Amino acid sequence: MRTRRWSASLLMVVLLVPLLVEVQWNPQFATPRMVARADQAQEARYEQCVTDQVDEATRQALSAADNPDVQSLMIRMRQKEVLAYCRLQHPERLVDVEEPLRVNLLDFRWRF
């Protein structure tokens, strides 16, 4: 009786999974390794520098010119300078990160 119940449950699961979930064969295997990635703290400082400098350039452009086209041009010109300036202030740093063992055989996605 117990084996019959187990086999009925297993049959129900086997029938319902393909109906409810899209199953895709996606074999991936990667051994543990060291990977160089950008330092997140340094990139955050760089992004903050860019945001602050672009905000300042926007304020200056809005106060200096009344024409929206001229303001836009001034802001875009300053943005290119800001990117180079902030990268000099906060150079890109690479940090070694250890990736763990990764094994993947199947991908599941809900159909509904």
RAPEZI-V355030 format. One record per residue. N is the residue number from 0. PSI is psi in whole degrees, -180 to 180 (none if undefined). Layout:
# RAPEZI-V355030
n=[N;N]
psi=[PSI;PSI]
This chain:
# RAPEZI-V355030
n=[0;1;2;3;4;5;6;7;8;9;10;11;12;13;14;15;16;17;18;19;20;21;22;23;24;25;26;27;28;29;30;31;32;33;34;35;36;37;38;39;40;41;42;43;44;45;46;47;48;49;50;51;52;53;54;55;56;57;58;59;60;61;62;63;64;65;66;67;68;69;70;71;72;73;74;75;76;77;78;79;80;81;82;83;84;85;86;87;88;89;90;91;92;93;94;95;96;97;98;99;100;101;102;103;104;105;106;107;108;109;110;111]
psi=[-43;-41;-32;-41;-42;-43;-35;-40;-44;-41;-41;-43;-44;-34;-35;-32;-50;-23;-39;-26;138;122;129;131;117;75;126;139;128;130;161;139;164;133;137;124;159;140;122;-38;-42;-42;-35;-41;-40;-48;-39;-40;-46;-45;-47;-45;-38;-38;-43;-41;-37;-44;-43;-42;-40;-32;-23;-30;150;-20;124;-33;-41;-41;-46;-43;-42;-41;-46;-40;-40;-31;-40;-40;-38;-42;-45;-42;-47;-32;-33;-39;-37;79;154;131;137;136;136;127;135;121;135;175;134;124;128;130;-45;145;135;136;136;137;-31;none]
